């Protein structure tokens, strides 16, 4: 029988979500997200700011206290930031939130007192706990919640199962509301003997981009503070959180013992057509970029992630699972899809119990240590790994790439064989750790007796008519592990070893523009004068907008420095986002001649094409000539704008690797101006022979 606790439905997590109607399909008339908050009465604001000042003073005392565990300060800073941002940016949305803020400040002050006393009690508590970490992306503190089971082993001798739960869309889900909910509400599912991690995801972006990194950073932080079982970690969610679950299940399939998506969306174009009744007219690069997050195209990866989906029978968002069911059927798999009879956008008790039981059964086994087949589908080197296989090079980004690896023992003289099929791939690695290779050293010795044979690799390239190529290799290591790195030369032949040195797209350095904001970045402000006033005015306005919208939409503070203050440490550690032109921004002036598109006072030139520099500006991402291991970005933050905030399925990259902007059209809610041209660079970060007009 289900407990009342399990039947509790959080208003934040499972509130009904339906299409917002035709009014949210008009790009020129976009409501603000988040909406402006209510007025805080002067007396209440003074009271909150006074207590906020006390907390800030106490945090400073902890920072100076030698005996205090300052590594735990993020667990206090989350309360300070939540209330400060709500006050400074008018993000109280209801009167009851004043009391929530007051309670959060009390909790922050209590934790400071415990740190100063050397007794941080919350680190040993069970139940609902909120904590924080400092994000590498922008060095702001980010919150998350955990539910620690009553029987958690505080001695860390027994690892615990861990479920990640992705929350639903909440346009008013400020840090204040998130923290309060996580301190009061156990959530829709809280299985016994299980730690449940509730990431914030940097607000309402379907846990994509910086929201995606928030999930991974929060999980790493939980792993450092609690002993969780990596072989029994799952992803779950509903509504917008269901969309996130599909994304993490297909893009990080080998990290989870199970996935449990509910409702939500699983791709962009079909969902917006059905749910939002939106007529789409995508630019060529937009349609290409849908491949990044359209999970139906990545469905083959679910071979490595047992998935139990749920939908209400009458929920429009059942469409998400229907799309994935169709995609899996094309690959010969059937989706385990539980449907709540007569239900709308919510769980019914029977289905909820069935889902929990299914995941409990899967948790008994956990992730398998060794599998007979590895399958990886990808469209980008951002997602290039599956179990023991890693793709190091694609023939062409944004087209489907598939790597399949199977192990078998030949009865012929060939002996043990790894069969590899590599489509749209020109470099990959295999790194089987001890216990991961089905053909372990012990098995080989048993089967081959006194005639040991080396492992051989058969590599087939379905893109060509060539026969599979055989590479004889050494046997496994004495611990049963095995390593292999190969690359394909221009003649199509595979050779052992890494690709020759040279500038090319690699993991974490493959674009598009939005990729730069999934790691540490700095906005570099110009201090000089642009060659043309229109360009300088546009760049300064876009920088100002980028700072505001990074905080508003991704809940952080973008670091901004003058071009004269860029340090070697920033060049080494950060993606540099340069605003202005080569004349106003000294860093851009220094590297401009070494970038694949040229920009001077007369023209922006991309190969044979050029545009008048007096009325055009350049947006671009490329490896930084000052540090080719990091990006340099020109004149852009994340590329989706206000119109996309209205529906999470719209929140996808809007620009490829470069774009020329015609400034005769003012920036709007979709584009930063009229896009005169845009395209991707090739795999060597150079212009393609043809570009999209």
N, C-alpha and C positions, 0 to 999 in steps of 0.2 A: 504494500500500500504506500502511496506517495505521502510524504509529510507535507504539512501546510507550508513549511519553508520552501519546499521544492515547487509549490504551486504559486508562490509569490511572483508577480510579474512587475518588473521595474518600469515605471513610466518612461524612463530614459531609454531602456533597452528594447522595449517591445511596444512602443506607442505606434498606433496605426499610421502608415505612410502611404499616401496615394499620390497620383500625378497631380501636380500643382495647377494644371490647366493651361489653356492657351496663353494666359497672361505671362507665364514663365517661358514662353517661346518667342518673346520679342526682345531681341538683343539691345534695342535702343531704350527699353524701359525695364530696367533691372532693379529689383528691390535690394537693399543693402543687407549683406550677410557678414557677420551677425548684425542684427538690427541695433539701432541706438537704444541704450538702456533707459530706465526711468530716472527721474531726478532723485538724488539722495538728499534728504532733508539736512539742512546745515548742521543741526545739532548732532544727528547721527553720523554725518561725515567727520565732524570734529572728534567724536568719540572713537570712531574706527581709526582715524589717522593717529590719534594719540596712542592707542594700543599698538598700531603698526609701528610707530616710532620706538615703543618699548621693545618690540620684537627685534627690530633692526639693531637696537643697542645691545640686546642680549646676544644676537648672532655675532656682533663684533667682539663681544667678551669671550665667546667660545673660540673665535678665531685666534685670540691672543692667549688663551689659556693653554698652558703647556701640557697639562695632564688630560685635557678633554680629547675625546676621539673625534678629531675634526673631519675624518673621512665620513662621518655620519651627518655632517652639516646639510647635505642635500635633502635629508629627511625633515629638516626644519625649514629650509629655504623655500620649499614648495608652498608653505602656508603664506610666507611673506610675499612671494611673487603673485600668488592667486589674488590676494586682497589688494595689493598695490595696483595690479593691472585693472581689476574691476573698478577701482576708484579713479585711476588716471585716464582710463579709456571709456568710461561710461558704460560699463558692462554688468550692471545690476539690472536684471530683467523683471524682478518681482520683489515686493516688499519683504517677503520671508527670507530673501537672500541676505538681508542685512544681518539677521540673526545667525545665518550660516557663516558669514564672514567673521562675526564675533567669536563663534565657536572654533573656527579654524585658527584664529589668532591665539585663543586660549590654549589650544593643543600645541601650537608652535612654542609658546612661552613655557609650557610644561616640559616639552622635550628639551628646550635650552637648559632649564633647571636641572634636568636629569643628566645632561652632558657635563655640566659644570660640577655636578656631584659624582661624576664617574659611574653613573648607573642608568644607562639608556634602556629603560624597561621595554620599550616597544619592540626591540630587537629579539626579545624572548617570548613575546606574547603570541597567542594563537587568536584565531578569529579574523576580523576585518582590520587590516593594517594598510596605511598609505605610506608610500616611500618615494624617493626621488633619486635622480642621477644627473650628472652634468653631461649634456650632449656634446659629442664631438662636432656636430654640424655648426652650431653657433655659440657654444659654450654657455647656453642657458640651462637652468634647472628645469627638468621635465618630470611630471608626476606619474605614478602608476599605483594601482591598488592590488593587493593580494588577499586571498582568503587562505589562512593557514589552518589546516585541520587540527582539531583538539588533540589528536594522537600523534602530532608531528614529533619526530625524533629530534629533540633539541641537542642531542649529543652528536648528530650528523653521522650516525653509523649506518642508517638505513635510508637510501634515497627514496624520495616521494615522486609519485606520478605528478605531472604538471599539465593542466589544461590552460591554454590561452583562450580568453573570451573577448571577442571583438564587439564593442558596443554599437548600437544603432545610430542613425543620423539624429543629431540634436543641434539645431542652429543656435540654441541658447546654452549649449554645454560648455560654459566657461570653466576655467580651472576651479572656481569656487563651487560650482554645481557638481563638477566631476568628483572633486575630493569629498564633498559632503555625502554624495551618493555612495561612494566607495567606503565611507566610514559607517554607513547606516544600512546598506542593502547588500545581502549576500549574493544577489544575482539570480538569474533563472536556473542555473545549474551549479551546484556545489557538491560534487560527488565525495563520498567518504574516502578518507586516506589520500586526498588529492589537494595539492596546492593549485589554486586558480589564480592566474595572472590576468588582471584587467589593464591593458595598456590604454593610455589616453589617446595615442595616435596623433597628437598635435591637432586635436579638434575634429573637424567634420570633412575629411578628405578621402574617406573610404580606405584609410591606412595605406595610401600610396605616397610615393616620393619621400619627403621627410617623415610622413606618417609611417611609412614602411620601415624606415630606419629606426624610428622610435620603438617599434615592436622588437626589433632585433637588439637594440641597446637595452631596453627594459628587461628582456629575457636574459641577456648577459649579466645585468645587474642582479637579478633574482638568483641566477646561478652562483654569483659570488657571495651571496648572503645566506642562501638556503641550499641544502643538498637536494637537488632535484635529479630525477632519473632521465637522462638524455634519451634512453631507449623507450621511455614511456611519456613523451611529451606530445600533446595534440593541439590542434587549432580548431576553434569553434566560434560561431557567431550567428547573429540573426539580423535581417534587414540589411542596412549598410554593412553591419558586421558579417553577414552572410556573404556579401560580395568580397569582403576582405578575406574570408576563409577560403573561397574559391581561388583567390589570387595566391595566397600563401601555400595552398595545397598543390597548385600546379607549378609554381615558380620555385618552391623550396621543398619539393615532394619528399626528398629523402630525409628530412629533418624530423618528420612526425610519425608517430605510430598510427595516427588516424586523423581524419578531418571530418567535421560535422557542420557543413554550411546549411543555413536556413534562410529561405527567401533571398532578398537582395537582387543583385544582377551579376552576370558573369561575362558580359561583353558590352560594347558601346552601341553599335548601330541598330541592332534588332531591338534592344531594350528601349532605346529612346523612341523608336517607332511605335512599339506596343504600349509602353508605359506613359510616355510623355506626349505621344501623338505628334512628334516633331518631324518635320520634313528636313532631311539632311542633304546638303550639297557640299560635300567635303572637297577641299583642295587635294591634289594627288598625294602630297606629303602627309596630310592629315590621315587619309585612308591607310597609308603605309604605317603610320605611327600607331594606329589602333592595334597593330600586331603586338605591341608591347604588353598590353594588359588584357586583351581579348582571350579569356581563359579557355574557350572552346578550341582554340588553335593550339593550346598547350596540353590538351586533355590526355595525350599519351603518357605524360609524366605521372598520371595517377596510377600507373602500374606499380609505382613505389609508395603509394599513399592510400591505404584502405579508406574509403569515403562512404559516409552515411549521410545522405541529404534529407532535408525535411522541407515540406511546403504545406501550407493550408490549401485545401481543395479549391476555395474560392478566392485565393489571394492572387492579384495580378502579378506579384513577384514570383509566383510559381514558374514564370517564364524562364528564370535563371536556370533552374534545375532541368527544365525541359530542353533548353539549348544544350546543356552539358550531357544530358541523356542521349541526345541525337549525335553529338560529337563522339561520345564513347562507343556508340553503336557502330559508327563507321570504322572503329578500330577493333571491333569484335568483343567489346566489353559491355556489360550491363550495369547501369547505375543502381545502387541500392538507394531507392527513393521512397521514403515514408511520407504518406500524404494524410493530413488530418481531415477526416470526413466533415464536410460542412464548415470548416474553419476558414476564417479570413487571414489577416496578417498577425497570427499568433499561434502558439502551440496549444494543442489539446493535451490533457493529462496522460492519456494512453500512449500517444506518440512520444511524449517527453520521456516516459518510462522506458519505452522501447529503444529510443536513442541512447539513453544512459546505459541500458543493459548491453547494447551492441558495443559501445565503447569499452565497457568493463571487460567484455570478452576479449576484445582486441588487445587490451592492456595486459592481459595475462601473458601473452606471447611477446608483446612489444615489437620494436623494429627488428627484423631479422639481421643477424650479423653477416650472413653470406647469402647472396642471391644468384641463381643460375643465369639471369639475364639483366643487363643494365640498359635502360632506354632513357635517352635525353632528347627532348625536343626544345629548341630555343630559336628565337629570332634575333637575339642580341647577346653579346658577350657579357653584359651585366649579369645574366643568369647562365652561367657556363659550366656548372658542376652538377653531377649526380652520382652519389655514392663514391666509387673509386675512380670515376672518369671525369676528366676536365677537358673542355674544348679551349684551345689557345688561339685559334684563328678561324675566321669564317671566310669563305670565298666571296660572299656578299651579304652584308647585314640586311635585316628586315625581310629576307626570304627564309622559308623554313629550313632549319638545319636539324639533322637527326644523327645521333651517334648511338649505335647498338653494339653491345659487347656480350658475347656468350662464351662459355668455357666448355670444352669437351675433351674426352680422351680418345684418340684415334687408335684403332687396332693395327693400322698400317705402320710403316716405318716412320711416319711423321711424328708419332707420339702425341703429347699433349698440345692442344691448339686453342688459342684465343681467336675467335672469329669476330671481326670488327666490320661494321658497315658505317661508312662516314659520308653523309650527304651534305653538300654545301659547306664542307669543313676542310681546312688545309693544314691543321695542326691540332694534336691532342695529346693528352697524357693519361696513363693508367697508373694508379698508385694503390695497390692492394696491400692493406696492412695485415698483420698476422690474424688469421682466422677469417679473412674476407674473401680469399681466393678459393673457389670450390676445389681446385686442384692443388691442395696443400702439399708440402714437401713429404709428409708422412704418407699421403695417398699415393703420390707418385712412386715413392720407394716401394710400396706394397704392390702396385700394379705393374711396374716396369722391371722389377727384380734387378738382375745384374746388367741390364742394358739400358742405363739411364739415357734419356734423350732430352735435348734442350726444348724449352717451350718455343713453339713457333706461332707467329701471328699471321693470320690471313686478313688482309684489308681489302674490302670491296668498296668501290665508289659508284653508287647507283646513278650519279650524274653522268657517268661516261659508259662507253661500251667495253672498257678494258676488263680483262679477266682479273680476278682477285690476285693481289700481289702477296707473296710469301716473304716474311722476314724471319730468319732463324735468330733466336735470342738465347741468352743464358737462362738457366733454370731459376727457380725461386730461391729466396734467401733461406737460411736455416730456420728462421722463425715462421716460415710459410708465407711471407710477404713477397710481393713482386712489383717491379717498377718498369715503366716503359714510357719514352717520350719520342714522338715521331712528328715529322712535317713533310709536306708535299712540295716538291719543286715545280718549276714552271712546266716541265715536261710531263707532269702528272705522276712521276715516280715518288714513292714514299721512302724516306730515309730516317734512320734513327738519329735522335738528337733534337735540340730546339731549333726553331727557325733562326736563320741568320739575323744578326742585329740590324735594326733599321726602324724608322718611324712607321707604325701601323696601329690599327685599332686593336686594343687588347682589353681584357677585363678591367672595368673601372675607368677605362680611357677610350670609350667607344661612342660617346654621344648618346642621344641628342642633347640639346641645350639644357633641358631639365635635369640631366644626370649630374650636372655640376653641383646641384643643391641637395644631393644625397650624401654629401661629405663636407668636410670643413671648407668654408668659403669666407671671403672678405670682399665687401664692396669698396672699390677704389675710386674716390671722388676726384674729378679733375680740378686743378687749381689755376690752369692757364685759360687762354681765350681760344675758342673754337675758330676754325677758318671761316665758318659761316654762322651768323647769328641764329638762323633757324635750327641748325644742327645742335648748337650749344643749348638753346632753350629747350628743345625736345629732350635731349639727354638728361638735363638737370631735372626736368619734370618727371621723366621715367624713373630716375634714381629715387626721387622723393616718393613716388608711388610705390616703388619696390620695397622701400623700407617700411612704409605703412602696411602694405599687404602681406609682407612676410610675418609681421607681428599679428595682424588680424586673422590671417588664414592658417598660418603654421605656428602661431603662438610662440614666437621666438623674437630675439632682438638681433637683427643683422648687424654685424660689425662693419663700421664705416671708417675708413682712414683716407687721408689725403694722399694723392699720388706721390708726394714728396716724403711720405712717412712709411712707405712700404719697406719692410725689413727682410733680411735674408731668411729669417725664420718663417715669415709669411709665404715667401716664395717656395720654401721647402715643404711647408706643411699644409698650405691652403690652395684652393682654387681661387684665382684672382679674377674678379668681375670688374672690368675696366669700363668706366662710363666716360662718354665724350668722344672726341676724335683724336687723331695723332698729334694735333697741335695743342689741344687743351689738356690732354692726359699724357704726362711725361713718360709713364711706363709704356703706354701704347705707342708713343713716338719712338721709344727705344726698340721695340720688337716688331713694329708694323711691317717692315720690309721682309721679315722672316715668316710672315703668315701667308696662308694659301690664297687669300684675297687681298688685293692692294687698295689702299685708300689714301688719296692725297687731296690737295685743295681744289683740284679740278674734277676728279672722278673717283667713283667706286668701281673697281675693275675686277671682274671674275672671268678670266680667260679672254675670249673675244668679246664678251659683253661688258658694257660700261654704262654708268648712270651719272648724271650731273651731280657733283658733290654739294652744290649749293642747296639742293632740295631733297637729298637722299642721305640716309644713314645706314650703317652696317650693324647687323646683329650676327653673332657668330660664336661657335665654340671650336676649340682646337687645342692640341697639346701646347703648353706654355714653352716658348723657346728658351726661357730662362730656367725651366725645369720640366723637361718633357714627361715626367711622371705625374704631373698635375695639369689641370685644365687652365686655360685662359678663356674668359667669356667677354664678349663685347656687348654692352648696352642691353642686357636682359637679365631679369630674374626668372622664376618659373613662368612658363609661357602661356598657361591658360589664365583667363582673366575673369572679371565679375560675372559674366554670363554663365560660365561653367560652375560657379558656386551654387547655382540654383538646383543642380542635379549632379550627384556624385559620378554618374556614368559619363558626364561631359569632362570630368577632370582628368584629361589625358594630354600628352604633349601636343601643342598647337603648331610648333615650328620645328624644322629638322635641324641640321648642323649649321646652316647659315641662311640669312634672309636679308634682302635689301629693302628698306622701308622708304616709301614715297611720302614725304612729310607734307605734301599738299592736302592730304587727308588726315584730320586730327585723330589721335588715339581714341579708341572706344572701348566698349565692354568685351570685345572679342579679339581685336587686333591692336597692335601699338601704332597703327597707321596703315596705309595701303601697302600690301606686300607686293612689291614690284617683281621680285623673283625670290625663290627659295629652293633649296635642295640639300641633299646629303653629300658629304665628301666620300671618296672611295675608301678602300681598306687601308690605303697608305696616307690618309688624311690629305688628299689632293683633290682638286676639282675633277668631277666626272667630265667625260667628253660631251655629254648633253646635260642640260639643266631644265628644271621645271620653270616655265615662265610664270 
